[in-house]
Amino acid sequence: MRYSFTTVALGLLGAAAAASASDVEVLTKDTFKDFVSTNDLVLAECGHCKALAPEYEEAATTLKEKNIKLAKVDCTEEADLCQSFGVEGYPTLKVFRGEENVSPYSGARKAPAIVSYMTKQSLPAVSLLTKETIEDFKTADKVVLVGYFAADDKTSNAIYTTVAEKLRDSYLFGASSDADLAKAEGVSFPSVALYKSFDEGKSVFAETLSADAIEQFAKTASIPLIGEVGPETYAGYMATGMPLAYIFAETEEERASIAATLKPIAEKHRAAVSFATIDAKAFGAHAGNLNLKADQWPAFAIQDTVNNKKFPFDQDTAITEESISKFLDEFIAGKVEPSIKSEPIPEKQEGPVQIIVAKNYDDIVMDDAKDVLVEFYAPWCGHCKALSPKYDILAELYVKEGLDNKVTIAKVDATANDVPDEIQGFPTIKLFKAGDKANPITYSGSRSIEDLIKFVKENGKYEVEVTYDEVAEGAKTEESLPKQAEAATESVKSGAEEVTEAVKSAASEATEAAKEAVEDMHDEL
């Protein structure tokens, strides 16, 4: 559940300041429209992150050769411009093909990943290849796919193109109808070859073609036999839908040694479980997410990436080929019980917002008689803290209107409770519709009370609506400011005890802000 933030240490801190001669274009409201209109493809950074800056600069210099532009907008100066594109947190990366065609950047935030992602965006979904271009294409990225189909095989070509259009953000796709080229590559029509810069170098799919089969082949074959979990690889592991076995160790030598020991097991279960090492010295905090002790190494655990269940291996048992082989066999046979982390169930629900923990998650969220809006939050998250009073007001509106029998407003601390859904950022807000709990809808709009009300109405089963005028409520707040100021003055006069408490509070806030800043820089996992 909190992988995106407690695997934090996975490498996004770092790096020197950008060079003064920047290839990143600085845009304002006066220059933005013309820039994105006159360039075919633009990646824009909204906001600022020191850790991202050198990576972004490096990517900009590399992509300049391909006529792909990188830009940035200072959202503290251009707040209206950033808000017009739905920017809620910083930094946010957006891909522009003109002013109207905007999509979120979903790649990792390292220079090679940015270059790879934007290169894919600049190419057609499927590049037509010849014997003159095939070799360069095979090494254009760490993983590329090439379909080999007869020119008149319209069905295979159509299926392959459908997959390419869906997965173009993740992989480069090429195709050839040259039978001699296919023969030279050791394949026959129809088939799909995945070329990779690791393991055996190439995997071939020659079974009955279907979009689902090709997609699963791409996701599985693109993962190393025993790889390494990091900002650039985590999303790929999650995308396979396969359980992920983590090998925690502090040194590179120890990780390599354990990987070599477990290689026969990884090969045996390759179609069922992915294996990866992880640097325990730098990223040991992630062990806590898998319900392992975060100070005892080496360690091993399996994560069911689909249902977000955790299966930690006993840390007092030595990691050997024999012990892990037995653990894997029992896991695959369904004989290992998942470990569940949960806060205690509240003795009583206080306030209009229902408090969810792992142990009452199904009782509240899966109540099929109600539309349930759930905020997945982290205690240190500044955006979550800003949302909290609005969320309380939202919940109270449904209670006052007597609609809480149809709509539940709830929240869960996703850092302290295991939840079924993989949460990629905080806060994440999802609506679990009555009668269709298997397909929750993720909210991506502004975090205003009125917009949340609209979201519940448009996506809930009952289409109920409550009313709230934020402008009017804001005016009331302004009217109360003089009284608030007077109360504040009295508070200041109350003596040294209050001053001391204020200092403590400020220190606490500063600590939380610093923690949030670190966590926000690591939103890849």
N, C-alpha and C positions, 0 to 999 in steps of 0.2 A: 503493500500500500504506500508507503512513503518513499519508494525508491527514488523518485525524482529529487528528493531533497536530503535523504540521509545517506545516500551513496554519494552525497555531495562532494565529498573529497575526491571524486573521480576525475579530477584533472582539469577543472575549468578555472582554477586560480592561476594566475601567473602572468608572466611575460612583461616585457619592457614596453615603455611608451612608444607610441607610433612616431615614425619619422615625420619631420616637419613638412617634407614634400609629400603630400598625401594624394593618393589616387581615389580617395573617397570624397564624393561631392557633398558639400554642405548645402542643404536646401532649406528654404523658408517658404512661407505662404505665397510670397511674390514670385518665387522661381520654381516651385514644385510642379505646377501644372505643365509648364512648358517642358521641363526636364523629362517627366515620365511620358509625355506625348511625343517627344522627338526621339526617344530611345526605345527600341523594340522590347528590351528586357531590362528591368531595374530591380535590384534588391535594396530595400530601404530599411535602415535601422532607426526605429522610433524610440528615443530615450538614449541612455548611455550606460555602458558597463565597462569598467576598467579592464576586467579580465578578457572581455570580448575584443576590445579595441585593437590590440596587435594582430590578432587572428583575422579580424575584419580587414585591416590594412593589407596584410599579406595576400588575402584572397582577392582584394580589389586590384592589386598589382598584377597578379596572375591572370585574372579574368579580363583585364584591360586588353590583352592580346586577342581575346575572343570577342571583343566589342560588347561585353556584358558589363553594365555599369553598377557600381555600388555607391549608395548614398546614405546620408544620415540626417536626421531631423532632431533638433534640440526641443524636446517636448515641454521643457520648462519655459521656453520662449515662444513656442508655437503650439500652445495647448489646444486651441480650436482645431488646428490642422490635424493633430494626432487623434483627437476625439472623433473627428469626422470619419476616421478609418477604424473606429472601435478599439483604440489602444487603451488598455486598462492598467497594464503593468510595464515596467521597463527592465531590460530592453525588449521590444517586440519587433520581430523581423517580418516584413511583408514583401511579396513578389508582385511587381506591377508589369502588366502588359497594356500600357495605356492607363489613363486615369480611372477607367471604369472596371477593368479586369484586374481584380486584386485577389490574391490568395495568401494564406499564411505560409511562412517558411517552416517546414517541418523537419529539417535536417539538424545535424549536430552543429555545435558552435565552435568548431575548429576549422582553420584555414583549408585543409584538404577536403573536409566534408562540405564546406561552403562551395568550394570550386567544383566538386563532384556534383552536388545538387543543382547548381545553377547551369552547369554544362548540360545536364540532362534536360533542364527546362528549355535550353536553347535549341535542342535537336528535335526532329520529328519523333513521334511515338516509336516508329520503326524506321531505322536507317537501312536503305537498300545497299547491299554489299556486293563487291566483285572480288576477284582474285587479287586485284591491285590494292584494295582497301581493307581486306579482311584482317591482315596481320596487325595493322595499326588499331583497328577497332577492338580486337581481342585484348589489347593492353591499355585501352583508353580509360579503364577504371578497374578497381579491384575485382569486380564481378560484372560480367556482361553476358547477355543471352543472345544466341543466334538461332533463328528458326530456319530449317532447311525444308522447303516445300516446292513441289512442282508448280509451275506458273499457273496451270489450269486447276489446281487444287484450291478452289475458292473457299471451301469449308475450313480447311486447316489454316489458311491465311487469315480468314475472318476471326477465328477463335484466337489465334496468336495476337492479332492486332487488338482485340478486346482486352486481353491480359496486359499488353504493353501500355495501352492508354490508362489502365487502372493503376499500374505499378511504375509509371514513368518517373515518379519522384525517387524511387528506390534503386532502379536498375536501368542500364542502357540496353536497348533492344535493337538487334539487327536482323536481317533476313536475306536469304539468297535462294534463287531458283536454278542455280548452276549445278547440274548433276556432277560434273567433273570436280567442282570445288567441294561438294559434299563428300565425294569419294576420297579426295585428298585429306579431308578432315576426319575420315574414318566413320562417317555416318551415312545413313540412307534416308530417302524421303518416306514419310514425313517424320521429322524428329526435331528436337530442340537440344542444343548444346549450351551448357553453362561453363564459361571460361573464368578461371579464378587464379589469383596470384598466390595461392597457398594450397596445402595438401596435395592432392594428385593433379591439380591444374585444370582438370576438365571433368564434368559429369554430363552424361547424355540421357535424355528422356526420350524413349522410343516406344512408349506404350500408346494405348488409344488416347487420342488428344481430346481434352476438354479444358475449358477455362479454369475450373477448380483444380484439376490435376496439374496443369502447367504452373499455376500460381503456387501450389503447395510444393512442387518440385523446386521452384526458384527460391522459396523461402528456406527450404531445408538444405538444399545443395550449396547455398551461399554461405552457410555457417561452417566454420572450421570444425574438424573433428574434436579438438580441444582448443578452443580459442581463449580470448581474454575479454572479460567484461570491462567496458569503458564507455565514455560518453558517445563515441562513434559507433559502438557495437550493440549497446543495450537494446535500442529500438528493434534492431534486426532479430535479436533473440526473442523478444516479446512477440514479434510479428509471426514467428514460425508456429505459434500456438502449441509448441512442444514444451514439456517440463524442462527446466533448466537446472542442471547440477552445478553448484558453485564449489570450487576448491580454494579455500582461504589459506594463504601462507605469507610469511613476512618478507622472504627474500626471493629474488628471481630464480636462484639456484634450487631452492626448496620447491617452488612452484613447478619448475621444469622436472624435477625428480618425481614429484607426486604424479604429474601429468603422464610421465613415462610409465609409471607403475600402473596407472588406471587406464592406459590406452587400450588394452584388450577389452576392457569393460565398455569403454566408449564405442569401440568398433562393434561390439556385440549388440549394443542397444541403440545404434545410431538412428534408426528409424523411429525410436520412441522417446529418447531423452537427449538433449544437448548438454555438452560438458564445457565448462569454462573456468579458468583460473581468475583469481582476483587478489590484488595486492592488499594483504591484511594490515600492513604497516601504515599505508596511506588511507585505505578505504575501509578499515575495520568496523566503522560505525554501521555499515550496511548489514553486518552480521545480526545486529539487533532486529532488523526488519524481518529476518528469517528465523527469529526466535532462538538464536544462538547467543552464547556469552561472547561479548565483544572484546574479550581480553585473553582468550585461550586459543592458541594456534598450534598446529594447523587445525582447520575445521572443515566440515563438509555438510552441505544441506541441499535439498531439492525444492524448487519452487514450481508449483503448478501455475503456469503463467495465465491460463484461461480463467481458473476459479480463484486465483490468488491465495492458494493454500500453501502452507509451509511444512516441510518435513525435515527437521534438523536431525543430523546424525549425532549419536551420543558422543559428546566431546571428551569423555573419559575413556573412550575406546580408540585404540590405535587405528589410523587410516592405512589399511593394507589392501592388496588386491582381493584377498579372501573376504575381509569384513565388508568392503564396499560392494563386492559382487553379490554377497548375500543380501545386503540392504537394497540394492537395485532390483534383484529378483523379487523380493517381498513387496517393494514399492509397485512394481509393474503388475504384480498379482493382486494389488489392492489390499495388502495385509498390513500396511503401515498407516497408522492413524495420524491425521494432520495435527500440528500444534496450533492452538488458537490463543491469541493474546487478546485480553478484554479487560476493560475497567469494570468495576462492579455495576450491576444494574441499579439505577437510582431507586431508592426506596419510595420516592414520590417525585413525579414530574412537576418541577417548579417553573412557573411561567408558561407563556403560550407556545414557545418553541420546544418540541419534544426532543429529549436527549437520547441519542442512540449510542449503544455500546455493542461490541461484537455479540454478546450473549442475548441481546434483545433485537438485533438487526432484523431478523426475519419477521418477528412479531409486529414491528412498526412498518418497515419498508415494504414488506411483501403482503401487507394487509390488502387483499384484492378488492375490498369495498371502497378504498380511498385512493385519490390521487395524492402522492407523497412527494413533496419537494425536499431534497436532501442537500445540505451543504456539507461537503467534506473539507474540514479545515485543519490547520495546524496552530497550536497555541502561540508560536513565535511569529506567525505570518501577519505583517502589517496590514495587507489588504483585507485579511479576515477580520482584524480588529476594527477596521473602518466600516466593514459591512455589518458588524454585529448589531448596532442600535437600529439600523434599517431593517434587519432581518427580524428583530423583536417586534417592531411596528407592523411589519408584514403579517407575522403570525397572529398578532392581536386583532388585526382587521378581520380575519376569518372567524376568530372566536366571537368577536362582538356581533358579527352578522349571523351567527349560528350556523356557519358553514363548515365548522371543524369536523362535522360528521362525514363530510365529503372530501375535504382537503386537509392534509396534515403538513405542517411546516416543521422540519426536523433538521438536526445537525449532528455530526459525529466527528470526534477528534481522530482523524485518520492516522495520527502518529502513535496513538495509544491503543488502537483497536484494529484487529484484522477485519477487513471488509472484502466482499467478493470481487469488487471492481478494482482494476489497476488505476490508481490516481496519479496523474502526470503533473499536477500543479495545484497550488492552493490560492484562493478557494476554488474548488470544483463544485458546480451546482448541477444536480440532475433531477429530472422529474420522472418518477416511477408511476406510470399511468394505471389507474384501476382497470383490471381486465387484461393488461399487457405488461406485466412486470419484467418480462424477459428482455424488453427492448427500451431501456431508459433513454430519455432524451437529454443531452447535455446542453446547458444554457451557455450561450456565448455573447449575449448582449451586454449593455451597460448595467451596472449594478445599482440601478435606481429602483425604488419601490414600485413606481408606476410600470416600469418595464417588466419587473418580475411578476406583477399582477397580470399583465398582458400575456406573458409566457405561460402562466398556469391556465389562463382562460383558453388560449389557442391550442394548447397541447394536452390538456387534461380531458378525461372522459366526460366530466359533468359540465365543462365549459362555464364554470361559475366565475363571477367577477365581483370584486369589492372596489370601492372608490377611495382614492387618496389624492389630494392635491398638494404636491410637493412645494409649489410656489407659495400657496397660502400658508402651509406649515412653516415655510422658510420665513415668511413675513412675521409670523407669530414669534419665531425665534429671535428675529431682529428687535421686536418690541420688548422682549424680555432682557435684552442685553444690559440696559442700565441697571436693572435689579441684580443681574448676575454680577456686574462690576461692583455694585455696592456690597454684595455678599462676599465677593472676593476680598475687598478692602477690609471688611470685618475679620475675615479669616486670617489675613496677614497680621492684623493687630492682636490676634489671639495668643501670640507668644512664641517662645523658642521651640516649644514642642512641635508646633505645626510646621515651623521652618525646617526643623530636622526631618520630619516626615516627608516634606516636599523634596528635600535633597535626596532622601532615600528613593523616593518615587522617580525622580529625574534620573538617578543612577540606574535604577531598574529599567527604565524606558530606554536609556542609552545602551544598556547591555542587550536588550531585546532587539533594538534597531540594528546593532552590529551583527547580531546573530542572523537577523532577517536578511541583511545585506549579503552575508556569506551564502546563505541558503539560496537567495534569488540568483546568484551567479552560477548556480549549479542545477538549473532546471532541465538539464538534458535527461537526467534519470529520475 
